[in-house]
Amino acid sequence: MEITEVRILLKNKDKTNRRLKAYATVTFDDVFVVRNIKVIEGREGLFVAMPSRKMQSLCPKCGHNNTIHSRFCNQCGQVLESQPVSPSRTPSERQAEHRDIAHPITQEFREYLQKKVLEAYEKEIKRSAPA
């Protein structure tokens, strides 16, 4: 499988999330697209995070899916038993609250994907730099 296109959308340098640098849209073999791949500044440099969604739990009363740590059901208003969210959660605790929607299976493809996305990111940074 080949990556045939990578499009980068640079994030504005807003105050809310300085670590998120860009979003990428990656096309595979000109037939399959994955959107919302994130370029993030980590402790050891830039890395690519796959699109993910927050984990959910069912309301015991109506069965509606609510994001974990919700205090009340968004459908029926039932008080939900949830564990309190610690403001000092570790990165692995925060990561456990999300699940990837799509992700590479092998390490070598993950490295190939990351290389292509970061190359496109660097090109976009240079292209958008003021002259």
Secondary structure, 3 states (H helix, E strand, C coil): CCEEEEEEEECCCCCCCCCEEEEEEEEECCCEEEEEEEEEEECCEEEEECCEEECEEECCCCCCEEECCCCECCCCCCECCCCCCCCCCCHHHHHCCEEECCCCCCHHHHHHHHHHHHHHHHHHHHHHCCC
